[in-house]
Amino acid sequence: AAEQDDVDAQMTLAEMSQLGQGGIPSSVEAHFWFSVAATRNAEDAARRRDQVAEALTAETIADNQARLEEWLGRHPR
């Protein structure tokens, strides 16, 4: 559902990634999915993305930004 642009699913996937539910915790994945949700003006998504970003390197954030731009190219608004 997250891949199909369901913002609730994107937020849930970000939260699950952050907590490691279903696998190993991943701040990188959480940051990416919060970023995707933030493009839909999801409540709290940008704030939570920025909180997760505090634990990431500038390079990782830039990589996620490039990934986000690619994702948005496949899922136009």
mmCIF file of the N, C-alpha and C atoms, coordinates in Angstrom:
data_MODEL
# 
_entry.id   MODEL 
# 
loop_
_atom_site.group_PDB 
_atom_site.id 
_atom_site.type_symbol 
_atom_site.label_atom_id 
_atom_site.label_alt_id 
_atom_site.label_comp_id 
_atom_site.label_asym_id 
_atom_site.label_entity_id 
_atom_site.label_seq_id 
_atom_site.pdbx_PDB_ins_code 
_atom_site.Cartn_x 
_atom_site.Cartn_y 
_atom_site.Cartn_z 
_atom_site.occupancy 
_atom_site.B_iso_or_equiv 
_atom_site.pdbx_formal_charge 
_atom_site.auth_seq_id 
_atom_site.auth_comp_id 
_atom_site.auth_asym_id 
_atom_site.auth_atom_id 
_atom_site.pdbx_PDB_model_num 
ATOM 1   N N  . ALA A 1 1  ? 0.821  -1.192 0.000   1.00 0.00 ? 1  ALA A N  1 
ATOM 2   C CA . ALA A 1 1  ? 0.000  0.000  0.000   1.00 0.00 ? 1  ALA A CA 1 
ATOM 3   C C  . ALA A 1 1  ? 0.869  1.262  0.000   1.00 0.00 ? 1  ALA A C  1 
ATOM 4   N N  . ALA A 1 2  ? 2.004  1.224  0.719   1.00 0.00 ? 2  ALA A N  1 
ATOM 5   C CA . ALA A 1 2  ? 2.902  2.387  0.744   1.00 0.00 ? 2  ALA A CA 1 
ATOM 6   C C  . ALA A 1 2  ? 3.418  2.694  -0.650  1.00 0.00 ? 2  ALA A C  1 
ATOM 7   N N  . GLU A 1 3  ? 3.750  1.653  -1.400  1.00 0.00 ? 3  GLU A N  1 
ATOM 8   C CA . GLU A 1 3  ? 4.223  1.825  -2.775  1.00 0.00 ? 3  GLU A CA 1 
ATOM 9   C C  . GLU A 1 3  ? 3.119  2.332  -3.694  1.00 0.00 ? 3  GLU A C  1 
ATOM 10  N N  . GLN A 1 4  ? 1.867  2.150  -3.295  1.00 0.00 ? 4  GLN A N  1 
ATOM 11  C CA . GLN A 1 4  ? 0.734  2.597  -4.092  1.00 0.00 ? 4  GLN A CA 1 
ATOM 12  C C  . GLN A 1 4  ? 0.264  3.977  -3.651  1.00 0.00 ? 4  GLN A C  1 
ATOM 13  N N  . ASP A 1 5  ? 1.103  4.675  -2.882  1.00 0.00 ? 5  ASP A N  1 
ATOM 14  C CA . ASP A 1 5  ? 0.905  6.059  -2.468  1.00 0.00 ? 5  ASP A CA 1 
ATOM 15  C C  . ASP A 1 5  ? -0.170 6.239  -1.407  1.00 0.00 ? 5  ASP A C  1 
ATOM 16  N N  . ASP A 1 6  ? -0.351 5.242  -0.562  1.00 0.00 ? 6  ASP A N  1 
ATOM 17  C CA . ASP A 1 6  ? -1.262 5.354  0.578   1.00 0.00 ? 6  ASP A CA 1 
ATOM 18  C C  . ASP A 1 6  ? -0.479 5.984  1.731   1.00 0.00 ? 6  ASP A C  1 
ATOM 19  N N  . VAL A 1 7  ? -0.797 7.223  2.077   1.00 0.00 ? 7  VAL A N  1 
ATOM 20  C CA . VAL A 1 7  ? -0.024 7.959  3.066   1.00 0.00 ? 7  VAL A CA 1 
ATOM 21  C C  . VAL A 1 7  ? -0.082 7.304  4.445   1.00 0.00 ? 7  VAL A C  1 
ATOM 22  N N  . ASP A 1 8  ? -1.203 6.712  4.805   1.00 0.00 ? 8  ASP A N  1 
ATOM 23  C CA . ASP A 1 8  ? -1.277 6.015  6.093   1.00 0.00 ? 8  ASP A CA 1 
ATOM 24  C C  . ASP A 1 8  ? -0.322 4.833  6.120   1.00 0.00 ? 8  ASP A C  1 
ATOM 25  N N  . ALA A 1 9  ? -0.255 4.107  5.032   1.00 0.00 ? 9  ALA A N  1 
ATOM 26  C CA . ALA A 1 9  ? 0.672  2.975  4.941   1.00 0.00 ? 9  ALA A CA 1 
ATOM 27  C C  . ALA A 1 9  ? 2.120  3.453  4.963   1.00 0.00 ? 9  ALA A C  1 
ATOM 28  N N  . GLN A 1 10 ? 2.393  4.595  4.357   1.00 0.00 ? 10 GLN A N  1 
ATOM 29  C CA . GLN A 1 10 ? 3.745  5.147  4.365   1.00 0.00 ? 10 GLN A CA 1 
ATOM 30  C C  . GLN A 1 10 ? 4.161  5.504  5.794   1.00 0.00 ? 10 GLN A C  1 
ATOM 31  N N  . MET A 1 11 ? 3.270  6.124  6.529   1.00 0.00 ? 11 MET A N  1 
ATOM 32  C CA . MET A 1 11 ? 3.565  6.460  7.927   1.00 0.00 ? 11 MET A CA 1 
ATOM 33  C C  . MET A 1 11 ? 3.765  5.200  8.761   1.00 0.00 ? 11 MET A C  1 
ATOM 34  N N  . THR A 1 12 ? 2.919  4.206  8.538   1.00 0.00 ? 12 THR A N  1 
ATOM 35  C CA . THR A 1 12 ? 3.055  2.950  9.283   1.00 0.00 ? 12 THR A CA 1 
ATOM 36  C C  . THR A 1 12 ? 4.371  2.264  8.958   1.00 0.00 ? 12 THR A C  1 
ATOM 37  N N  . LEU A 1 13 ? 4.742  2.232  7.694   1.00 0.00 ? 13 LEU A N  1 
ATOM 38  C CA . LEU A 1 13 ? 6.001  1.609  7.290   1.00 0.00 ? 13 LEU A CA 1 
ATOM 39  C C  . LEU A 1 13 ? 7.185  2.359  7.898   1.00 0.00 ? 13 LEU A C  1 
ATOM 40  N N  . ALA A 1 14 ? 7.122  3.677  7.917   1.00 0.00 ? 14 ALA A N  1 
ATOM 41  C CA . ALA A 1 14 ? 8.188  4.478  8.530   1.00 0.00 ? 14 ALA A CA 1 
ATOM 42  C C  . ALA A 1 14 ? 8.311  4.145  10.018  1.00 0.00 ? 14 ALA A C  1 
ATOM 43  N N  . GLU A 1 15 ? 7.182  4.090  10.702  1.00 0.00 ? 15 GLU A N  1 
ATOM 44  C CA . GLU A 1 15 ? 7.182  3.775  12.131  1.00 0.00 ? 15 GLU A CA 1 
ATOM 45  C C  . GLU A 1 15 ? 7.714  2.372  12.390  1.00 0.00 ? 15 GLU A C  1 
ATOM 46  N N  . MET A 1 16 ? 7.281  1.417  11.584  1.00 0.00 ? 16 MET A N  1 
ATOM 47  C CA . MET A 1 16 ? 7.748  0.039  11.746  1.00 0.00 ? 16 MET A CA 1 
ATOM 48  C C  . MET A 1 16 ? 9.250  -0.051 11.497  1.00 0.00 ? 16 MET A C  1 
ATOM 49  N N  . SER A 1 17 ? 9.726  0.666  10.501  1.00 0.00 ? 17 SER A N  1 
ATOM 50  C CA . SER A 1 17 ? 11.164 0.671  10.208  1.00 0.00 ? 17 SER A CA 1 
ATOM 51  C C  . SER A 1 17 ? 11.943 1.270  11.369  1.00 0.00 ? 17 SER A C  1 
ATOM 52  N N  . GLN A 1 18 ? 11.430 2.344  11.910  1.00 0.00 ? 18 GLN A N  1 
ATOM 53  C CA . GLN A 1 18 ? 12.107 3.009  13.014  1.00 0.00 ? 18 GLN A CA 1 
ATOM 54  C C  . GLN A 1 18 ? 12.189 2.107  14.239  1.00 0.00 ? 18 GLN A C  1 
ATOM 55  N N  . LEU A 1 19 ? 11.136 1.356  14.496  1.00 0.00 ? 19 LEU A N  1 
ATOM 56  C CA . LEU A 1 19 ? 11.081 0.491  15.677  1.00 0.00 ? 19 LEU A CA 1 
ATOM 57  C C  . LEU A 1 19 ? 11.653 -0.899 15.448  1.00 0.00 ? 19 LEU A C  1 
ATOM 58  N N  . GLY A 1 20 ? 11.879 -1.248 14.195  1.00 0.00 ? 20 GLY A N  1 
ATOM 59  C CA . GLY A 1 20 ? 12.399 -2.572 13.895  1.00 0.00 ? 20 GLY A CA 1 
ATOM 60  C C  . GLY A 1 20 ? 11.343 -3.655 13.904  1.00 0.00 ? 20 GLY A C  1 
ATOM 61  N N  . GLN A 1 21 ? 10.101 -3.271 13.769  1.00 0.00 ? 21 GLN A N  1 
ATOM 62  C CA . GLN A 1 21 ? 9.030  -4.269 13.727  1.00 0.00 ? 21 GLN A CA 1 
ATOM 63  C C  . GLN A 1 21 ? 9.103  -4.993 12.388  1.00 0.00 ? 21 GLN A C  1 
ATOM 64  N N  . GLY A 1 22 ? 9.223  -6.297 12.450  1.00 0.00 ? 22 GLY A N  1 
ATOM 65  C CA . GLY A 1 22 ? 9.341  -7.089 11.232  1.00 0.00 ? 22 GLY A CA 1 
ATOM 66  C C  . GLY A 1 22 ? 10.771 -7.214 10.748  1.00 0.00 ? 22 GLY A C  1 
ATOM 67  N N  . GLY A 1 23 ? 11.708 -6.749 11.521  1.00 0.00 ? 23 GLY A N  1 
ATOM 68  C CA . GLY A 1 23 ? 13.110 -6.830 11.107  1.00 0.00 ? 23 GLY A CA 1 
ATOM 69  C C  . GLY A 1 23 ? 13.994 -5.955 11.971  1.00 0.00 ? 23 GLY A C  1 
ATOM 70  N N  . ILE A 1 24 ? 15.114 -5.586 11.420  1.00 0.00 ? 24 ILE A N  1 
ATOM 71  C CA . ILE A 1 24 ? 16.093 -4.768 12.120  1.00 0.00 ? 24 ILE A CA 1 
ATOM 72  C C  . ILE A 1 24 ? 15.683 -3.295 12.001  1.00 0.00 ? 24 ILE A C  1 
ATOM 73  N N  . PRO A 1 25 ? 15.775 -2.522 13.096  1.00 0.00 ? 25 PRO A N  1 
ATOM 74  C CA . PRO A 1 25 ? 15.445 -1.104 12.998  1.00 0.00 ? 25 PRO A CA 1 
ATOM 75  C C  . PRO A 1 25 ? 16.298 -0.411 11.934  1.00 0.00 ? 25 PRO A C  1 
ATOM 76  N N  . SER A 1 26 ? 15.696 0.477  11.187  1.00 0.00 ? 26 SER A N  1 
ATOM 77  C CA . SER A 1 26 ? 16.404 1.192  10.135  1.00 0.00 ? 26 SER A CA 1 
ATOM 78  C C  . SER A 1 26 ? 15.981 2.650  10.111  1.00 0.00 ? 26 SER A C  1 
ATOM 79  N N  . SER A 1 27 ? 16.846 3.503  10.615  1.00 0.00 ? 27 SER A N  1 
ATOM 80  C CA . SER A 1 27 ? 16.583 4.940  10.564  1.00 0.00 ? 27 SER A CA 1 
ATOM 81  C C  . SER A 1 27 ? 16.571 5.436  9.131   1.00 0.00 ? 27 SER A C  1 
ATOM 82  N N  . VAL A 1 28 ? 17.359 4.795  8.265   1.00 0.00 ? 28 VAL A N  1 
ATOM 83  C CA . VAL A 1 28 ? 17.407 5.192  6.857   1.00 0.00 ? 28 VAL A CA 1 
ATOM 84  C C  . VAL A 1 28 ? 16.045 4.961  6.210   1.00 0.00 ? 28 VAL A C  1 
ATOM 85  N N  . GLU A 1 29 ? 15.472 3.781  6.393   1.00 0.00 ? 29 GLU A N  1 
ATOM 86  C CA . GLU A 1 29 ? 14.159 3.486  5.818   1.00 0.00 ? 29 GLU A CA 1 
ATOM 87  C C  . GLU A 1 29 ? 13.078 4.353  6.447   1.00 0.00 ? 29 GLU A C  1 
ATOM 88  N N  . ALA A 1 30 ? 13.151 4.552  7.754   1.00 0.00 ? 30 ALA A N  1 
ATOM 89  C CA . ALA A 1 30 ? 12.175 5.408  8.426   1.00 0.00 ? 30 ALA A CA 1 
ATOM 90  C C  . ALA A 1 30 ? 12.236 6.820  7.848   1.00 0.00 ? 30 ALA A C  1 
ATOM 91  N N  . HIS A 1 31 ? 13.436 7.351  7.678   1.00 0.00 ? 31 HIS A N  1 
ATOM 92  C CA . HIS A 1 31 ? 13.611 8.690  7.119   1.00 0.00 ? 31 HIS A CA 1 
ATOM 93  C C  . HIS A 1 31 ? 13.015 8.760  5.717   1.00 0.00 ? 31 HIS A C  1 
ATOM 94  N N  . PHE A 1 32 ? 13.283 7.740  4.896   1.00 0.00 ? 32 PHE A N  1 
ATOM 95  C CA . PHE A 1 32 ? 12.753 7.741  3.539   1.00 0.00 ? 32 PHE A CA 1 
ATOM 96  C C  . PHE A 1 32 ? 11.236 7.772  3.531   1.00 0.00 ? 32 PHE A C  1 
ATOM 97  N N  . TRP A 1 33 ? 10.586 6.879  4.281   1.00 0.00 ? 33 TRP A N  1 
ATOM 98  C CA . TRP A 1 33 ? 9.124  6.804  4.243   1.00 0.00 ? 33 TRP A CA 1 
ATOM 99  C C  . TRP A 1 33 ? 8.462  7.996  4.913   1.00 0.00 ? 33 TRP A C  1 
ATOM 100 N N  . PHE A 1 34 ? 9.084  8.561  5.961   1.00 0.00 ? 34 PHE A N  1 
ATOM 101 C CA . PHE A 1 34 ? 8.557  9.808  6.511   1.00 0.00 ? 34 PHE A CA 1 
ATOM 102 C C  . PHE A 1 34 ? 8.677  10.925 5.472   1.00 0.00 ? 34 PHE A C  1 
ATOM 103 N N  . SER A 1 35 ? 9.761  10.925 4.690   1.00 0.00 ? 35 SER A N  1 
ATOM 104 C CA . SER A 1 35 ? 9.942  11.922 3.628   1.00 0.00 ? 35 SER A CA 1 
ATOM 105 C C  . SER A 1 35 ? 8.862  11.794 2.567   1.00 0.00 ? 35 SER A C  1 
ATOM 106 N N  . VAL A 1 36 ? 8.573  10.560 2.181   1.00 0.00 ? 36 VAL A N  1 
ATOM 107 C CA . VAL A 1 36 ? 7.522  10.325 1.185   1.00 0.00 ? 36 VAL A CA 1 
ATOM 108 C C  . VAL A 1 36 ? 6.194  10.837 1.728   1.00 0.00 ? 36 VAL A C  1 
ATOM 109 N N  . ALA A 1 37 ? 5.869  10.471 2.943   1.00 0.00 ? 37 ALA A N  1 
ATOM 110 C CA . ALA A 1 37 ? 4.600  10.900 3.539   1.00 0.00 ? 37 ALA A CA 1 
ATOM 111 C C  . ALA A 1 37 ? 4.537  12.420 3.666   1.00 0.00 ? 37 ALA A C  1 
ATOM 112 N N  . ALA A 1 38 ? 5.666  13.046 3.946   1.00 0.00 ? 38 ALA A N  1 
ATOM 113 C CA . ALA A 1 38 ? 5.700  14.506 4.095   1.00 0.00 ? 38 ALA A CA 1 
ATOM 114 C C  . ALA A 1 38 ? 5.336  15.210 2.789   1.00 0.00 ? 38 ALA A C  1 
ATOM 115 N N  . THR A 1 39 ? 5.593  14.571 1.653   1.00 0.00 ? 39 THR A N  1 
ATOM 116 C CA . THR A 1 39 ? 5.220  15.192 0.377   1.00 0.00 ? 39 THR A CA 1 
ATOM 117 C C  . THR A 1 39 ? 3.713  15.243 0.207   1.00 0.00 ? 39 THR A C  1 
ATOM 118 N N  . ARG A 1 40 ? 2.995  14.471 0.997   1.00 0.00 ? 40 ARG A N  1 
ATOM 119 C CA . ARG A 1 40 ? 1.523  14.454 0.964   1.00 0.00 ? 40 ARG A CA 1 
ATOM 120 C C  . ARG A 1 40 ? 0.941  15.267 2.115   1.00 0.00 ? 40 ARG A C  1 
ATOM 121 N N  . ASN A 1 41 ? 1.798  16.063 2.756   1.00 0.00 ? 41 ASN A N  1 
ATOM 122 C CA . ASN A 1 41 ? 1.381  16.887 3.894   1.00 0.00 ? 41 ASN A CA 1 
ATOM 123 C C  . ASN A 1 41 ? 0.796  16.059 5.027   1.00 0.00 ? 41 ASN A C  1 
ATOM 124 N N  . ALA A 1 42 ? 1.350  14.865 5.203   1.00 0.00 ? 42 ALA A N  1 
ATOM 125 C CA . ALA A 1 42 ? 0.879  14.003 6.290   1.00 0.00 ? 42 ALA A CA 1 
ATOM 126 C C  . ALA A 1 42 ? 1.220  14.655 7.629   1.00 0.00 ? 42 ALA A C  1 
ATOM 127 N N  . GLU A 1 43 ? 0.243  14.655 8.502   1.00 0.00 ? 43 GLU A N  1 
ATOM 128 C CA . GLU A 1 43 ? 0.433  15.238 9.820   1.00 0.00 ? 43 GLU A CA 1 
ATOM 129 C C  . GLU A 1 43 ? 1.614  14.570 10.511  1.00 0.00 ? 43 GLU A C  1 
ATOM 130 N N  . ASP A 1 44 ? 2.526  15.351 11.008  1.00 0.00 ? 44 ASP A N  1 
ATOM 131 C CA . ASP A 1 44 ? 3.697  14.899 11.761  1.00 0.00 ? 44 ASP A CA 1 
ATOM 132 C C  . ASP A 1 44 ? 4.827  14.312 10.906  1.00 0.00 ? 44 ASP A C  1 
ATOM 133 N N  . ALA A 1 45 ? 4.618  14.021 9.647   1.00 0.00 ? 45 ALA A N  1 
ATOM 134 C CA . ALA A 1 45 ? 5.640  13.326 8.850   1.00 0.00 ? 45 ALA A CA 1 
ATOM 135 C C  . ALA A 1 45 ? 6.938  14.122 8.757   1.00 0.00 ? 45 ALA A C  1 
ATOM 136 N N  . ALA A 1 46 ? 6.863  15.406 8.460   1.00 0.00 ? 46 ALA A N  1 
ATOM 137 C CA . ALA A 1 46 ? 8.085  16.213 8.320   1.00 0.00 ? 46 ALA A CA 1 
ATOM 138 C C  . ALA A 1 46 ? 8.807  16.327 9.658   1.00 0.00 ? 46 ALA A C  1 
ATOM 139 N N  . ARG A 1 47 ? 8.063  16.514 10.722  1.00 0.00 ? 47 ARG A N  1 
ATOM 140 C CA . ARG A 1 47 ? 8.683  16.615 12.051  1.00 0.00 ? 47 ARG A CA 1 
ATOM 141 C C  . ARG A 1 47 ? 9.397  15.319 12.412  1.00 0.00 ? 47 ARG A C  1 
ATOM 142 N N  . ARG A 1 48 ? 8.741  14.210 12.169  1.00 0.00 ? 48 ARG A N  1 
ATOM 143 C CA . ARG A 1 48 ? 9.341  12.911 12.511  1.00 0.00 ? 48 ARG A CA 1 
ATOM 144 C C  . ARG A 1 48 ? 10.514 12.595 11.601  1.00 0.00 ? 48 ARG A C  1 
ATOM 145 N N  . ARG A 1 49 ? 10.422 12.977 10.309  1.00 0.00 ? 49 ARG A N  1 
ATOM 146 C CA . ARG A 1 49 ? 11.547 12.814 9.385   1.00 0.00 ? 49 ARG A CA 1 
ATOM 147 C C  . ARG A 1 49 ? 12.763 13.564 9.917   1.00 0.00 ? 49 ARG A C  1 
ATOM 148 N N  . ASP A 1 50 ? 12.549 14.797 10.355  1.00 0.00 ? 50 ASP A N  1 
ATOM 149 C CA . ASP A 1 50 ? 13.652 15.614 10.847  1.00 0.00 ? 50 ASP A CA 1 
ATOM 150 C C  . ASP A 1 50 ? 14.246 15.050 12.130  1.00 0.00 ? 50 ASP A C  1 
ATOM 151 N N  . GLN A 1 51 ? 13.425 14.460 12.981  1.00 0.00 ? 51 GLN A N  1 
ATOM 152 C CA . GLN A 1 51 ? 13.935 13.820 14.193  1.00 0.00 ? 51 GLN A CA 1 
ATOM 153 C C  . GLN A 1 51 ? 14.821 12.633 13.847  1.00 0.00 ? 51 GLN A C  1 
ATOM 154 N N  . VAL A 1 52 ? 14.379 11.814 12.919  1.00 0.00 ? 52 VAL A N  1 
ATOM 155 C CA . VAL A 1 52 ? 15.164 10.651 12.503  1.00 0.00 ? 52 VAL A CA 1 
ATOM 156 C C  . VAL A 1 52 ? 16.466 11.110 11.849  1.00 0.00 ? 52 VAL A C  1 
ATOM 157 N N  . ALA A 1 53 ? 16.407 12.197 11.097  1.00 0.00 ? 53 ALA A N  1 
ATOM 158 C CA . ALA A 1 53 ? 17.576 12.706 10.379  1.00 0.00 ? 53 ALA A CA 1 
ATOM 159 C C  . ALA A 1 53 ? 18.720 13.069 11.318  1.00 0.00 ? 53 ALA A C  1 
ATOM 160 N N  . GLU A 1 54 ? 18.416 13.402 12.545  1.00 0.00 ? 54 GLU A N  1 
ATOM 161 C CA . GLU A 1 54 ? 19.459 13.765 13.510  1.00 0.00 ? 54 GLU A CA 1 
ATOM 162 C C  . GLU A 1 54 ? 20.457 12.633 13.715  1.00 0.00 ? 54 GLU A C  1 
ATOM 163 N N  . ALA A 1 55 ? 20.046 11.393 13.492  1.00 0.00 ? 55 ALA A N  1 
ATOM 164 C CA . ALA A 1 55 ? 20.923 10.238 13.684  1.00 0.00 ? 55 ALA A CA 1 
ATOM 165 C C  . ALA A 1 55 ? 21.623 9.807  12.390  1.00 0.00 ? 55 ALA A C  1 
ATOM 166 N N  . LEU A 1 56 ? 21.367 10.518 11.282  1.00 0.00 ? 56 LEU A N  1 
ATOM 167 C CA . LEU A 1 56 ? 21.915 10.125 9.982   1.00 0.00 ? 56 LEU A CA 1 
ATOM 168 C C  . LEU A 1 56 ? 23.021 11.077 9.543   1.00 0.00 ? 56 LEU A C  1 
ATOM 169 N N  . THR A 1 57 ? 23.883 10.588 8.670   1.00 0.00 ? 57 THR A N  1 
ATOM 170 C CA . THR A 1 57 ? 24.927 11.438 8.106   1.00 0.00 ? 57 THR A CA 1 
ATOM 171 C C  . THR A 1 57 ? 24.351 12.285 6.984   1.00 0.00 ? 57 THR A C  1 
ATOM 172 N N  . ALA A 1 58 ? 25.033 13.352 6.655   1.00 0.00 ? 58 ALA A N  1 
ATOM 173 C CA . ALA A 1 58 ? 24.605 14.211 5.544   1.00 0.00 ? 58 ALA A CA 1 
ATOM 174 C C  . ALA A 1 58 ? 24.573 13.415 4.246   1.00 0.00 ? 58 ALA A C  1 
ATOM 175 N N  . GLU A 1 59 ? 25.512 12.503 4.076   1.00 0.00 ? 59 GLU A N  1 
ATOM 176 C CA . GLU A 1 59 ? 25.554 11.671 2.868   1.00 0.00 ? 59 GLU A CA 1 
ATOM 177 C C  . GLU A 1 59 ? 24.321 10.772 2.779   1.00 0.00 ? 59 GLU A C  1 
ATOM 178 N N  . THR A 1 60 ? 23.943 10.176 3.873   1.00 0.00 ? 60 THR A N  1 
ATOM 179 C CA . THR A 1 60 ? 22.766 9.309  3.901   1.00 0.00 ? 60 THR A CA 1 
ATOM 180 C C  . THR A 1 60 ? 21.498 10.104 3.597   1.00 0.00 ? 60 THR A C  1 
ATOM 181 N N  . ILE A 1 61 ? 21.404 11.294 4.158   1.00 0.00 ? 61 ILE A N  1 
ATOM 182 C CA . ILE A 1 61 ? 20.243 12.143 3.890   1.00 0.00 ? 61 ILE A CA 1 
ATOM 183 C C  . ILE A 1 61 ? 20.198 12.514 2.416   1.00 0.00 ? 61 ILE A C  1 
ATOM 184 N N  . ALA A 1 62 ? 21.350 12.843 1.836   1.00 0.00 ? 62 ALA A N  1 
ATOM 185 C CA . ALA A 1 62 ? 21.401 13.173 0.406   1.00 0.00 ? 62 ALA A CA 1 
ATOM 186 C C  . ALA A 1 62 ? 21.009 11.969 -0.441  1.00 0.00 ? 62 ALA A C  1 
ATOM 187 N N  . ASP A 1 63 ? 21.468 10.783 -0.063  1.00 0.00 ? 63 ASP A N  1 
ATOM 188 C CA . ASP A 1 63 ? 21.091 9.562  -0.785  1.00 0.00 ? 63 ASP A CA 1 
ATOM 189 C C  . ASP A 1 63 ? 19.582 9.344  -0.716  1.00 0.00 ? 63 ASP A C  1 
ATOM 190 N N  . ASN A 1 64 ? 18.998 9.582  0.458   1.00 0.00 ? 64 ASN A N  1 
ATOM 191 C CA . ASN A 1 64 ? 17.548 9.420  0.603   1.00 0.00 ? 64 ASN A CA 1 
ATOM 192 C C  . ASN A 1 64 ? 16.802 10.470 -0.208  1.00 0.00 ? 64 ASN A C  1 
ATOM 193 N N  . GLN A 1 65 ? 17.348 11.673 -0.300  1.00 0.00 ? 65 GLN A N  1 
ATOM 194 C CA . GLN A 1 65 ? 16.707 12.716 -1.107  1.00 0.00 ? 65 GLN A CA 1 
ATOM 195 C C  . GLN A 1 65 ? 16.687 12.294 -2.575  1.00 0.00 ? 65 GLN A C  1 
ATOM 196 N N  . ALA A 1 66 ? 17.798 11.736 -3.051  1.00 0.00 ? 66 ALA A N  1 
ATOM 197 C CA . ALA A 1 66 ? 17.849 11.249 -4.438  1.00 0.00 ? 66 ALA A CA 1 
ATOM 198 C C  . ALA A 1 66 ? 16.858 10.110 -4.630  1.00 0.00 ? 66 ALA A C  1 
ATOM 199 N N  . ARG A 1 67 ? 16.782 9.222  -3.655  1.00 0.00 ? 67 ARG A N  1 
ATOM 200 C CA . ARG A 1 67 ? 15.822 8.116  -3.711  1.00 0.00 ? 67 ARG A CA 1 
ATOM 201 C C  . ARG A 1 67 ? 14.394 8.640  -3.729  1.00 0.00 ? 67 ARG A C  1 
ATOM 202 N N  . LEU A 1 68 ? 14.120 9.681  -2.927  1.00 0.00 ? 68 LEU A N  1 
ATOM 203 C CA . LEU A 1 68 ? 12.795 10.287 -2.889  1.00 0.00 ? 68 LEU A CA 1 
ATOM 204 C C  . LEU A 1 68 ? 12.445 10.894 -4.239  1.00 0.00 ? 68 LEU A C  1 
ATOM 205 N N  . GLU A 1 69 ? 13.376 11.603 -4.845  1.00 0.00 ? 69 GLU A N  1 
ATOM 206 C CA . GLU A 1 69 ? 13.117 12.212 -6.150  1.00 0.00 ? 69 GLU A CA 1 
ATOM 207 C C  . GLU A 1 69 ? 12.825 11.144 -7.201  1.00 0.00 ? 69 GLU A C  1 
ATOM 208 N N  . GLU A 1 70 ? 13.550 10.031 -7.133  1.00 0.00 ? 70 GLU A N  1 
ATOM 209 C CA . GLU A 1 70 ? 13.284 8.918  -8.053  1.00 0.00 ? 70 GLU A CA 1 
ATOM 210 C C  . GLU A 1 70 ? 11.888 8.352  -7.802  1.00 0.00 ? 70 GLU A C  1 
ATOM 211 N N  . TRP A 1 71 ? 11.537 8.170  -6.530  1.00 0.00 ? 71 TRP A N  1 
ATOM 212 C CA . TRP A 1 71 ? 10.232 7.638  -6.166  1.00 0.00 ? 71 TRP A CA 1 
ATOM 213 C C  . TRP A 1 71 ? 9.129  8.566  -6.662  1.00 0.00 ? 71 TRP A C  1 
ATOM 214 N N  . LEU A 1 72 ? 9.314  9.865  -6.459  1.00 0.00 ? 72 LEU A N  1 
ATOM 215 C CA . LEU A 1 72 ? 8.311  10.830 -6.895  1.00 0.00 ? 72 LEU A CA 1 
ATOM 216 C C  . LEU A 1 72 ? 8.171  10.844 -8.417  1.00 0.00 ? 72 LEU A C  1 
ATOM 217 N N  . GLY A 1 73 ? 9.255  10.552 -9.120  1.00 0.00 ? 73 GLY A N  1 
ATOM 218 C CA . GLY A 1 73 ? 9.189  10.459 -10.585 1.00 0.00 ? 73 GLY A CA 1 
ATOM 219 C C  . GLY A 1 73 ? 8.303  9.314  -11.039 1.00 0.00 ? 73 GLY A C  1 
ATOM 220 N N  . ARG A 1 74 ? 8.258  8.249  -10.233 1.00 0.00 ? 74 ARG A N  1 
ATOM 221 C CA . ARG A 1 74 ? 7.406  7.099  -10.558 1.00 0.00 ? 74 ARG A CA 1 
ATOM 222 C C  . ARG A 1 74 ? 5.991  7.261  -10.013 1.00 0.00 ? 74 ARG A C  1 
ATOM 223 N N  . HIS A 1 75 ? 5.807  8.203  -9.090  1.00 0.00 ? 75 HIS A N  1 
ATOM 224 C CA . HIS A 1 75 ? 4.513  8.429  -8.444  1.00 0.00 ? 75 HIS A CA 1 
ATOM 225 C C  . HIS A 1 75 ? 4.193  9.920  -8.493  1.00 0.00 ? 75 HIS A C  1 
ATOM 226 N N  . PRO A 1 76 ? 3.903  10.442 -9.684  1.00 0.00 ? 76 PRO A N  1 
ATOM 227 C CA . PRO A 1 76 ? 3.655  11.892 -9.784  1.00 0.00 ? 76 PRO A CA 1 
ATOM 228 C C  . PRO A 1 76 ? 2.480  12.352 -8.927  1.00 0.00 ? 76 PRO A C  1 
ATOM 229 N N  . ARG A 1 77 ? 2.586  13.547 -8.456  1.00 0.00 ? 77 ARG A N  1 
ATOM 230 C CA . ARG A 1 77 ? 1.540  14.151 -7.604  1.00 0.00 ? 77 ARG A CA 1 
ATOM 231 C C  . ARG A 1 77 ? 0.526  14.842 -8.470  1.00 0.00 ? 77 ARG A C  1 
# 
